[in-house]
């Protein structure tokens, strides 16, 4: 989006789909507060609206949660078991209502998204949470 804007493209009213938390329109959710607190502490010069940072936080949370689920002395087997048995994990860095679920045969953890429209310099969610039937 930012590259398109820099090149002079009119990006207002563009639409995309996302599963990441909405830090602009939901600033008081626990995930938003935690995200802003960590960015301010460890990378104070960073743009907290950078989607690469947001995506990294969501992935890091998943990794830490899988390690916790792997037990006191994690092994490769226990770690892989945790990753293939996510049972509606609620990652605080994902859009409210999005859950992460996997099985040994279904390894794509996110099957939900919402639509967003770009207006006045920010993305704004609209509609409802779309889910793929499993």
C-alpha positions in Angstrom: 0.0 0.0 0.0 2.7 2.4 1.0 4.7 1.9 -2.2 1.5 2.5 -4.3 1.0 5.7 -2.4 4.6 6.8 -2.9 4.3 6.3 -6.6 1.3 8.6 -6.7 -1.5 6.0 -7.0 -4.9 6.8 -5.5 -5.4 4.1 -2.9 -8.5 5.4 -1.1 -11.3 2.8 -1.2 -9.0 -0.1 -2.0 -10.2 -3.3 -0.3 -8.2 -6.2 1.1 -8.7 -9.2 3.4 -6.8 -9.7 6.7 -6.7 -11.8 9.8 -4.3 -9.5 11.7 -5.5 -7.4 14.6 -6.8 -3.9 13.9 -4.7 -1.6 16.0 -6.2 1.6 14.7 -9.9 0.9 15.2 -9.5 -1.4 18.2 -6.8 0.4 20.3 -8.1 -0.8 23.6 -8.1 -4.6 23.1 -5.6 -6.6 25.2 -3.8 -7.6 22.0 -3.5 -4.0 20.8 -2.2 -2.8 24.2 0.3 -5.6 24.4 1.5 -5.0 20.9 2.0 -1.3 21.4 3.7 -1.8 24.7 6.3 -4.3 23.2 7.0 -2.1 20.1 7.5 1.0 22.3 9.8 -0.8 24.6 12.0 -2.8 22.2 11.8 -0.8 18.9 10.6 2.8 19.8 11.5 4.2 16.4 9.4 1.6 14.5 6.1 2.3 12.9 3.6 0.3 14.9 1.3 0.1 11.8 3.9 -1.7 9.8 2.2 -4.9 8.8 5.5 -6.8 8.7 5.9 -6.1 12.4 2.3 -7.1 13.1 2.8 -10.4 11.1 6.0 -11.1 13.0 4.3 -10.7 16.4 1.5 -13.1 15.4 4.0 -15.7 14.2 6.2 -15.3 17.3 3.2 -15.8 19.6 2.3 -19.0 17.7 5.9 -20.3 18.2 6.0 -19.5 21.9 2.5 -21.1 22.4 3.6 -24.2 20.6 6.7 -24.4 22.8 4.6 -24.1 25.9 2.2 -26.8 24.6 5.3 -29.0 24.0 5.8 -29.7 27.7 8.5 -29.2 30.2 11.2 -30.8 28.1 10.2 -30.2 24.5 11.3 -32.6 21.8 10.8 -32.4 18.1 7.9 -34.9 18.4 6.1 -33.0 21.1 6.7 -29.7 19.3 5.3 -31.1 16.0 2.4 -32.6 18.0 1.6 -29.1 19.5 1.7 -27.5 16.0 -0.6 -30.2 14.5 -3.1 -30.2 17.4 -4.0 -26.5 17.7 -7.5 -26.5 19.1 -9.0 -23.0 18.5 -6.0 -21.1 19.8 -6.7 -17.4 20.3 -3.7 -15.5 19.2 -4.0 -11.9 20.7 -2.3 -10.5 17.6 -5.0 -11.7 15.3 -8.3 -10.1 14.5 -10.9 -10.5 17.2 -12.7 -13.8 16.7 -10.0 -15.5 14.5 -8.9 -18.8 15.9 -6.1 -21.1 15.0 -6.9 -24.8 14.5 -4.8 -27.6 13.0 -4.9 -31.4 12.8 -2.3 -33.9 11.6 -3.9 -33.7 8.2 -5.0 -30.0 8.1 -2.0 -27.9 8.7 -3.2 -24.4 7.7 -4.1 -22.8 11.1 -6.1 -19.8 9.9 -9.3 -20.2 7.9 -10.9 -16.9 8.8 -10.5 -13.3 7.5 -12.3 -10.0 7.4 -12.4 -7.4 4.8 -10.9 -3.9 5.2 -11.2 -0.7 3.1 -8.5 1.9 3.0 -9.8 5.4 3.8 -8.1 8.6 5.1 -4.7 6.9 5.6 -5.8 3.8 7.4 -7.5 0.4 6.9 -11.0 0.0 8.3 -12.6 -3.4 8.8 -16.2 -3.8 7.5 -18.6 -6.7 7.2 -18.2 -9.9 9.2 -15.6 -12.5 9.8 -15.5 -15.0 6.8 -14.7 -18.6 7.6 -13.8 -21.5 5.3 -15.8 -24.6 6.0 -13.5 -27.4 7.3 
